[in-house]
Amino acid sequence: MRIGSVLENQNTEKRVAITPEVVKKYKSLGFEVFLGENYGLHLGINDEQYKELGAEILKESAVLNSSEIIVQLA
């Protein structure tokens, strides 16, 4: 199963739905994780931190096209 997430509207939502800890949990369950470029940069989380845990960093359109589940905050 492929899970992805892209940034929310930064004017109204500064949090992200997938943190590095969440990537570890999803990967341990067998999920592939796709995130948009610079997904957590505004929180001090760089793309390399996500990649080290097994997430793939893609352009936003590729995340949306490649994912079976999109995770966002409500």
Order of alpha helices (4+ residues) and beta strands (2+ residues): beta-alpha-beta-alpha-beta-alpha-beta
